Amino acid sequence: MTTVKLYGNLREVAGIPVLDFTGENVGDVLQALCEENESMRDVLFDGVILRPFIRVMLDGQDIELAQGLTTMVSDASSIAIFPPIAGG
């Protein structure tokens, strides 16, 4: 199973900081997360597109530098999802 770690307000939305899901790619895993907690769908996605201010890391690498949501995962993979971060 792929471990999903949530940070910031995403932990509050999901009600738990770490979850485990199965899937072939990042999109499958995020879909499973949204099916378990429907409120996550509105936070993470605009329709079927990942919101641009959400950062998704797979094993420490931004999925935008790989194949995006179609990036393959394994049972040993870890996905970290970060909400928007602002500061100055």
C-alpha positions in Angstrom: 0.0 0.0 0.0 1.1 3.5 -0.7 1.4 5.8 2.3 -0.2 9.3 2.0 1.0 12.0 4.4 -1.1 15.1 4.7 0.2 18.5 5.9 -1.2 21.7 7.2 -5.0 22.2 7.0 -5.3 19.0 4.8 -4.9 17.0 8.1 -7.9 18.8 9.5 -10.0 18.2 6.3 -9.1 14.4 6.3 -9.2 14.1 10.1 -6.0 12.1 10.1 -2.4 12.9 9.1 -1.4 9.5 7.5 -3.4 7.1 5.4 -2.6 4.0 3.2 -4.2 3.3 -0.2 -3.6 1.1 -3.2 -3.3 2.2 -6.8 -1.1 2.0 -9.8 -0.3 5.7 -10.1 -0.6 8.9 -8.0 -4.0 9.7 -9.6 -5.4 6.3 -8.5 -4.2 6.9 -4.9 -5.6 10.4 -4.7 -8.9 9.1 -6.1 -9.0 6.5 -3.4 -8.3 9.3 -0.8 -11.1 11.4 -2.2 -13.5 8.4 -2.3 -12.8 7.8 1.4 -13.2 11.5 2.3 -15.3 13.4 -0.3 -14.3 16.8 1.2 -10.7 16.2 0.1 -11.9 16.2 -3.6 -12.9 19.9 -3.4 -9.6 20.8 -1.7 -7.3 18.9 -4.1 -9.1 19.1 -7.4 -10.8 21.5 -9.7 -13.0 19.0 -11.6 -10.5 16.3 -12.6 -7.4 18.7 -12.6 -5.2 18.9 -9.6 -5.4 22.4 -8.2 -2.2 24.3 -9.1 -1.4 25.4 -5.6 -1.4 21.9 -4.2 2.1 20.3 -4.0 2.2 16.5 -4.4 5.5 14.8 -3.7 6.2 11.1 -4.5 9.2 9.8 -2.5 10.5 13.3 -2.2 10.1 14.4 -5.8 7.4 16.8 -7.1 5.1 14.8 -9.4 5.2 17.8 -11.8 8.8 16.8 -12.5 7.7 13.3 -13.4 4.5 12.3 -15.1 2.1 14.2 -12.9 -0.9 12.2 -11.8 0.1 9.3 -14.0 3.4 8.8 -12.2 3.6 5.1 -11.1 3.7 4.2 -7.5 4.7 1.0 -5.6 3.7 -0.5 -2.3 6.8 1.1 -0.8 6.0 4.6 -2.1 5.2 7.6 0.0 3.0 10.5 -1.2 3.2 13.8 0.7 0.5 16.4 0.0 1.1 20.0 0.9 -1.5 22.9 0.9 -0.6 26.3 -0.4 2.0 28.1 1.7 2.3 31.8 1.8 4.6 34.1 3.6 6.8 37.0 3.3 
